[in-house]
Amino acid sequence: MTRVVVGAGVAGLYQLYRLRELGLRVQAFEAGSGVGGTWYWNRYPGARFDSESWTYGYSFSKELLEEWDWDEHFAAQPQTERYLNHVADKFDLRRDIQFNSRISAAHYQEETRSWELVLEDGSRHSTRFLVTAIGILSAATMPNIPGIDSFAGLSCHTHRWPKEGVDFACKRVGIIGTGATAVQTIQELAKTVGHLTVFQRTPNWCAPLHNAQIAKQEMDDIRTRYEEIFALCRTSPGCYIHAPDPRKTLETSPRTGRHSGRIFTVLPVSASGWGNSATR
Ligand SMILES: Cc1cc2nc3c(=O)[nH]c(=O)nc-3n(C[C@H](O)[C@H](O)[C@H](O)COP(=O)(O)OP(=O)(O)OC[C@H]3O[C@@H](n4cnc5c(N)ncnc54)[C@H](O)[C@@H]3O)c2cc1C
């Protein structure tokens, strides 16, 4: 019986690849029209990694690591979407993905010990093994503001940004929220809008990204360290090269708070690595 994977983001693509490697038949269903998940949907201005690009790629294929160059330390959404499309093509994953197909219900059938899946278009599939790779951040939270339906202007949600982009030049624009996504969007929109108003409920703490291009030589150097990088990532809770700082806010000195630009301790990589053991 065919195994079913729901979602074709980073996790779904990998599940599809792994299950196939095990010699199993797999069918994936994806609500979007392309692969990438987070990096397919979130195409708002300024969308980019906030973790280092070279820690984010798949580690299962040496060949993939050899052939892929990250352009920036914190890649922008278009490059990450390109990367995941490259992975889908390289491992011929697309042939087992049914796009524009949202699973609306999954019922477990005790008698047959299988899952009965219902798609939004009413079609049905059954499977003994169901892997949901639907993401923890893949459902947009729409603003619940009284009267919002009567807003006559153009409105966009960052998660469902129009693929063709939006021209804000000279327009009066309002942004609701100042979380990580808004911080990225505000910086980009501010370059072209006529006037920008940011509606902030709660002030957020943010630090400069310190992004930079990755020159070829630097990328070649990173490539020689992949094993070390991934080993390091496996030691941190979020699979980053950073370890959370265990101190409470008030245990840090005011100077650290004002000038460090980092909320994490960078774990040491090697004597010639990128970070100090404490960069705060
Ligand atoms: C704006 C943004 C920036 C981020 N930046 C970083 C970062 O810098 N570093 C980092 O480590 N993480 C980051 N993340 C977290 C990111 O979500 C994960 O890194 C990763 O992409 C999650 O992959 P996933 O495959 O688990 O889920 P997703 O990428 O969310 O993919 C889930 C897929 O499942 C599909 N799906 C969901 N429900 C159904 C259904 N019922 N039927 C069919 N298909 C369905 C969705 O359409 C989607 O394509 C970011 C997240 C966001 C939103």
The ligand as an SDF file (V2000), in Angstrom:
LIG
                    3D

 53 58  0  0  0  0  0  0  0  0999 V2000
    8.7760   33.6370    7.6560 C   0  0  0  0  0  0  0  0  0  0  0  0
    9.4810   32.4490    8.2390 C   0  0  0  0  0  0  0  0  0  0  0  0
   10.8640   32.4540    8.3680 C   0  0  0  0  0  0  0  0  0  0  0  0
   11.5120   31.3340    8.9050 C   0  0  0  0  0  0  0  0  0  0  0  0
   12.8810   31.3700    9.0250 N   0  0  0  0  0  0  0  0  0  0  0  0
   13.5270   30.2980    9.5250 C   0  0  0  0  0  0  0  0  0  0  0  0
   14.9530   30.2970    9.6410 C   0  0  0  0  0  0  0  0  0  0  0  0
   15.6280   31.2490    9.3160 O   0  0  0  0  0  0  0  0  0  0  0  0
   15.5420   29.1790   10.1370 N   0  0  0  0  0  0  0  0  0  0  0  0
   14.8160   28.0870   10.5400 C   0  0  0  0  0  0  0  0  0  0  0  0
   15.4020   27.0950   10.9720 O   0  0  0  0  0  0  0  0  0  0  0  0
   13.4750   28.0790   10.4160 N   0  0  0  0  0  0  0  0  0  0  0  0
   12.8150   29.1410    9.9320 C   0  0  0  0  0  0  0  0  0  0  0  0
   11.4500   29.1240    9.8380 N   0  0  0  0  0  0  0  0  0  0  0  0
   10.7240   27.9200   10.2610 C   0  0  0  0  0  0  0  0  0  0  0  0
   10.3560   27.0800    9.0290 C   0  0  0  0  0  0  0  0  0  0  0  0
    8.9830   26.9260    9.0350 O   0  0  0  0  0  0  0  0  0  0  0  0
   11.1040   25.7460    9.0790 C   0  0  0  0  0  0  0  0  0  0  0  0
   12.4950   26.0010    8.9980 O   0  0  0  0  0  0  0  0  0  0  0  0
   10.7760   24.7950    7.9150 C   0  0  0  0  0  0  0  0  0  0  0  0
   10.7070   25.4550    6.6750 O   0  0  0  0  0  0  0  0  0  0  0  0
    9.5040   24.0410    8.1870 C   0  0  0  0  0  0  0  0  0  0  0  0
    9.3770   23.0430    7.1900 O   0  0  0  0  0  0  0  0  0  0  0  0
    8.1810   22.0180    7.2270 P   0  0  0  0  0  0  0  0  0  0  0  0
    8.3240   21.1620    6.0220 O   0  0  0  0  0  0  0  0  0  0  0  0
    8.1410   21.3610    8.5720 O   0  0  0  0  0  0  0  0  0  0  0  0
    6.8570   22.8970    7.1680 O   0  0  0  0  0  0  0  0  0  0  0  0
    6.3830   23.9710    6.0820 P   0  0  0  0  0  0  0  0  0  0  0  0
    7.5200   24.5910    5.3880 O   0  0  0  0  0  0  0  0  0  0  0  0
    5.4030   24.8500    6.7680 O   0  0  0  0  0  0  0  0  0  0  0  0
    5.6140   23.0600    5.0140 O   0  0  0  0  0  0  0  0  0  0  0  0
    4.3710   22.4890    5.2860 C   0  0  0  0  0  0  0  0  0  0  0  0
    3.6550   22.2770    3.9700 C   0  0  0  0  0  0  0  0  0  0  0  0
    2.4820   21.4980    4.2360 O   0  0  0  0  0  0  0  0  0  0  0  0
    1.4380   21.9900    3.4280 C   0  0  0  0  0  0  0  0  0  0  0  0
    0.1770   21.6550    4.0840 N   0  0  0  0  0  0  0  0  0  0  0  0
   -0.2430   22.0320    5.3210 C   0  0  0  0  0  0  0  0  0  0  0  0
   -1.4470   21.4950    5.5920 N   0  0  0  0  0  0  0  0  0  0  0  0
   -1.7770   20.7730    4.5000 C   0  0  0  0  0  0  0  0  0  0  0  0
   -2.9170   19.9850    4.1680 C   0  0  0  0  0  0  0  0  0  0  0  0
   -3.9350   19.8350    5.0240 N   0  0  0  0  0  0  0  0  0  0  0  0
   -2.9530   19.3680    2.9500 N   0  0  0  0  0  0  0  0  0  0  0  0
   -1.9090   19.5060    2.0750 C   0  0  0  0  0  0  0  0  0  0  0  0
   -0.8180   20.2490    2.3340 N   0  0  0  0  0  0  0  0  0  0  0  0
   -0.7640   20.8700    3.5270 C   0  0  0  0  0  0  0  0  0  0  0  0
    1.6650   23.4910    3.3610 C   0  0  0  0  0  0  0  0  0  0  0  0
    1.0600   24.0420    2.2100 O   0  0  0  0  0  0  0  0  0  0  0  0
    3.1900   23.5690    3.3220 C   0  0  0  0  0  0  0  0  0  0  0  0
    3.6580   23.6370    2.0030 O   0  0  0  0  0  0  0  0  0  0  0  0
   10.7570   30.2260    9.3220 C   0  0  0  0  0  0  0  0  0  0  0  0
    9.3620   30.2330    9.2150 C   0  0  0  0  0  0  0  0  0  0  0  0
    8.7230   31.3340    8.6710 C   0  0  0  0  0  0  0  0  0  0  0  0
    7.2100   31.2970    8.5530 C   0  0  0  0  0  0  0  0  0  0  0  0
  1  2  1  0
  2  3  1  0
  2 52  2  0
  3  4  2  0
  4  5  1  0
  4 50  1  0
  5  6  2  0
  6  7  1  0
  6 13  1  0
  7  8  2  0
  7  9  1  0
  9 10  1  0
 10 11  2  0
 10 12  1  0
 12 13  2  0
 13 14  1  0
 14 15  1  0
 14 50  1  0
 15 16  1  0
 16 17  1  0
 16 18  1  0
 18 19  1  0
 18 20  1  0
 20 21  1  0
 20 22  1  0
 22 23  1  0
 23 24  1  0
 24 25  2  0
 24 26  1  0
 24 27  1  0
 27 28  1  0
 28 29  2  0
 28 30  1  0
 28 31  1  0
 31 32  1  0
 32 33  1  0
 33 34  1  0
 33 48  1  0
 34 35  1  0
 35 36  1  0
 35 46  1  0
 36 37  1  0
 36 45  1  0
 37 38  2  0
 38 39  1  0
 39 40  1  0
 39 45  2  0
 40 41  1  0
 40 42  2  0
 42 43  1  0
 43 44  2  0
 44 45  1  0
 46 47  1  0
 46 48  1  0
 48 49  1  0
 50 51  2  0
 51 52  1  0
 52 53  1  0
M  END
$$$$
